[in-house]
Amino acid sequence: MAPHTIITAAEWTLTAETAEGAPQAIFSAVCLTCGAEAQPVDGERLPVEVWALKHTGLHPTHRQFKAVTECFWRVDPAPSNPYRETESRGARP
């Protein structure tokens, strides 16, 4: 059985997730008057903005929206973090 290591303090780096297939950002909107929701779109907000304008055009009293943006992050070991060396050898912490 391998010995266990306890790391009491380690630095980590928080960045945007850039792995293959990871969304850049997901944009959507919700009408605060009726609850209608724009179809979520990956990577560009313009279609959601157009949806909100068209929704108000069809329903002139519906003028407030909640913009929803989902972004994706990942955490990796910083250069001083002992896990960085472990991961570079292909081992999992």
C-alpha positions as CSV (number, residue, x, y, z in Angstrom):
1,M,0.0,0.0,0.0
2,A,1.4,3.4,-1.0
3,P,2.0,6.0,1.7
4,H,-0.5,8.9,1.8
5,T,0.7,12.5,1.6
6,I,-1.2,15.3,3.4
7,I,-0.8,18.7,1.9
8,T,-1.5,21.4,4.5
9,A,-1.1,24.4,2.2
10,A,-0.9,24.5,-1.6
11,E,-1.4,27.1,-4.3
12,W,-3.9,26.5,-7.0
13,T,-4.7,28.4,-10.3
14,L,-8.2,29.1,-11.3
15,T,-8.7,29.5,-15.1
16,A,-11.3,29.2,-17.8
17,E,-11.9,25.6,-18.9
18,T,-10.4,25.2,-22.3
19,A,-10.6,21.4,-22.7
20,E,-11.8,20.1,-26.1
21,G,-15.6,20.2,-26.2
22,A,-15.9,22.5,-23.2
23,P,-18.3,25.4,-23.9
24,Q,-16.9,28.9,-24.0
25,A,-20.0,30.2,-22.3
26,I,-23.7,29.5,-22.4
27,F,-26.0,32.5,-22.8
28,S,-29.7,32.7,-22.1
29,A,-32.4,35.1,-20.8
30,V,-35.6,34.9,-18.9
31,C,-38.5,37.4,-19.3
32,L,-39.3,38.6,-15.8
33,T,-42.9,39.3,-16.8
34,C,-44.0,36.0,-18.1
35,G,-41.1,33.6,-17.5
36,A,-40.5,32.8,-21.1
37,E,-36.9,31.7,-21.7
38,A,-34.6,32.1,-24.6
39,Q,-33.0,29.0,-26.0
40,P,-29.5,28.7,-24.5
41,V,-26.7,29.4,-27.0
42,D,-23.0,28.4,-26.7
43,G,-20.4,31.0,-27.3
44,E,-22.4,34.0,-28.5
45,R,-24.9,36.2,-26.8
46,L,-26.3,38.0,-29.9
47,P,-29.1,35.4,-30.6
48,V,-30.3,35.8,-27.0
49,E,-30.3,39.6,-27.3
50,V,-32.3,39.4,-30.5
51,W,-34.7,37.0,-28.8
52,A,-35.3,39.6,-26.0
53,L,-35.9,42.4,-28.5
54,K,-38.3,40.2,-30.5
55,H,-40.1,39.1,-27.3
56,T,-40.7,42.7,-26.3
57,G,-41.8,43.4,-29.9
58,L,-44.5,40.7,-29.5
59,H,-45.3,41.7,-25.9
60,P,-44.7,45.5,-25.5
61,T,-45.2,45.4,-21.7
62,H,-42.5,42.7,-21.3
63,R,-39.4,44.8,-20.9
64,Q,-37.3,43.3,-18.1
65,F,-35.1,40.2,-18.5
66,K,-32.7,38.3,-16.4
67,A,-29.6,37.6,-18.5
68,V,-28.1,34.2,-17.7
69,T,-24.4,33.4,-18.4
70,E,-22.8,30.2,-17.5
71,C,-19.0,30.0,-17.7
72,F,-16.8,27.0,-16.9
73,W,-13.7,27.0,-14.8
74,R,-11.0,24.5,-13.9
75,V,-8.5,24.5,-11.0
76,D,-4.9,23.3,-11.6
77,P,-1.9,23.0,-9.3
78,A,0.3,26.2,-9.4
79,P,4.0,25.7,-10.0
80,S,4.7,25.5,-6.2
81,N,2.0,22.9,-5.6
82,P,3.3,19.4,-5.0
83,Y,0.4,18.0,-7.1
84,R,1.8,19.6,-10.2
85,E,4.7,17.2,-10.2
86,T,2.5,14.3,-9.4
87,E,0.2,15.1,-12.4
88,S,3.1,15.7,-14.8
89,R,4.2,12.0,-14.1
90,G,0.6,10.9,-15.0
91,A,-0.3,9.9,-11.4
92,R,-3.5,11.0,-9.8
93,P,-3.3,12.7,-6.3
